[in-house]
Amino acid sequence: MQKIRLVNHDLKYSEQIFKLSSFPAVKNALGLPDGTVEDTKLFIKRVLKEEFEGITVSKVIVNEQNDLVGLTELMFIDPEKKICHVGTWIGYEYWGLGYNLASKIAILEIAFEQLELDYVFAGARKVNLRSQKAQEKLPFIRLSVEAEFPKEHKALESKEKQACILNVFYKEDFFRYMEKAKSFSTY
């Protein structure tokens, strides 16, 4: 598995985030309009404000070579219901290299250990097959939970203004996976 670090947003990452998110396949998957580095700086300022307010936990994904490879975020955090949603995007040049799994583990550790949440939802637009396939590869996710969580599914589709799939990470599934992974890594 790739080794990564999650670091706080900073305006110094503006150009790198802009460059990675402007690649057509990434931009289209995220549904981003054409933008500028200045738009990216505004995005970072908004994220920092939302983090300060406790609305989101958003991090920059950095690999062992200190390259920015993408972003990951816990959003719509509801401490009373002990739920939130996760969103992650990886720069095109880093696709298929294991950064999605590494970043999901790191951000879910924050969700389940620090925020003490029980469920973290992961959705994708039905037209975003790449995101769906990336989620399907995660060994600790429950797929197609729309019937189990109809309100979350409806809210996601309202936000995205299109048909979506809904998956979920359960805290106990995640910890079970991490225990099993730890026992294999000790040999």
N, C-alpha and C positions, 0 to 999 in steps of 0.2 A: 504494500500500500504506500502511496505517496506520503511524504512528510510535509506538513503545512503548518503555518501559524495563522491564527486569526488576529488581525491588528485593527486598531481603531481607524475610522475614517480620518482623513487629513487632506487639506487642500493640495498638498504636495503630490497626491495621487491623481489629480484632475486630468492631466494629459494622458496618463496610462489608462485610466478608466474610460475616458473618451475614445481613445484609440481602440481598445478591446470591444467596447460596446457599439462602435460604429461599423464593425465588420458586418456585411449584409446578413449573414446567417444568424448572428447574435441579435442584431438590431431588429430583424423581422420576428424572431422568436420572442423577444421581449415586447414587441409592439411599440417600439420607440419611433418618434418622429425624427426627421433630420434635425440635428442639433449642433451645438458648438461646445468648445471647451468651457465657455462662460456658463452655458446651460448645465454642464457637469458640475461646475463649482456651486451653482445654485442648488443642485441635487444634494451635494455633500453638505452644504449648510443646512438644508431641510432635514437630512438624516441626523445630523448632529443635534439639532433642536429636538427632534422626535425622541432620540435616545435620552437626552437630558430630561425630557418629560415622561420617560418610561413607557412610551407608546411602542417603540421598537428596540430591538438589539440588532444592529447592522454592523457587519465586519468586512474588512478587506481580506481576501485569501492570498497569502504569500507563500511561495514554495521555498525549498532549501537554498536556492540560488538568489533569494530575495526578489524574485520576479512576481509582480502582481498577476495572478491567474484568474481572478474573478471576485465576485461579491456573494455574501450570504446574509440572510436577514430573517429574524423572527419578527413577525408583524401581527397586528390585531391581537395583542397579548391581553388576555382576560384572566387576571389572577384569581377572581372568584370562581369562575368555571374551570380554572386550571388548564386552559387551552390557548393555542395560538396557531398561526400559519407560518410556514417556512418558504422562503424563496431563495433560489441560488442560481447564479449564472456563471458559466466558465467561458473564458476567452477561447475563440475558435482554435488557436494554435495549441491549446491544452486539452482539447476534446479527446476522449477515449484513453486518457492516461491515468485514470484513477482519482482525479482531484474531486469529483463529485462525492464519492464515498468518503474520502478523508474530510472534506468540508462538512458533510452531513454529520459525521461523528462528532466533530468539534463543536458545531452549533447546537446539536442535540444534547451534548454534555451541559452546555449552558442552560438550555431549556429545562432539562430534567433535574440537574443537580443544583444550579444556582437559583433558577426561578421556581423550581419545584412544581412544574406543570405535569399533568397526566397524559395529555394528548397533544401532538403537533401534527397539524394537517398539511398535506402537500397536494396541491392541485396542478392541473395543466389544462390548457385549452385543448379541445379535441383535435384541432388542426396542428397542434405542436407535438408531432409524433416523437421527435427526438427527446423531448422532456419526459414524455410518458415512458419511453424505453429506458431512459436513465433512471427513473424512479423504480421501474420494474426490476432492475439489477440490484437494488439495495436489499440485503438479506434480512432486514429487520423492519420492513414496511408491510402494512396490510393494504391490499389493493381493492379498488372498487367498493368503497364504503358509503356510497351515495345513499343507499337505503337505510343504513344504520345511523347516518348523520344528515338527514334531509335539510335541516335548517342551514348547516354549514355549506352544503352543496348549493343550495339556492342562493345564499349570500355570495359565494364565489362566482356563480354564473352572472349574478347581478353586477358585481364589480367588474368582471371581464366583458360583460355585454355579449356573451356567446356561450355555446355549449362547452362544458368542462367535465373532466373526470376528477374524482376526489379519492385520495389515499390518506392513510393516517399512520403515524408512529405512536405506538403505545409505550409508555415508560417501561413497563415490565419486559416487553419484547426487546427493547433496546438494551436494558441492563443484562438480560439473559445472553444476548449476542456478545456484549462486551466481556462478560465473564468467560464465555466459551473461547473468545478470541485471546483473552489473556492466558488461559490455560494452555492453548496451543503455542503461544509465543514463548513459554518458559522452557520448552524442550530444545 
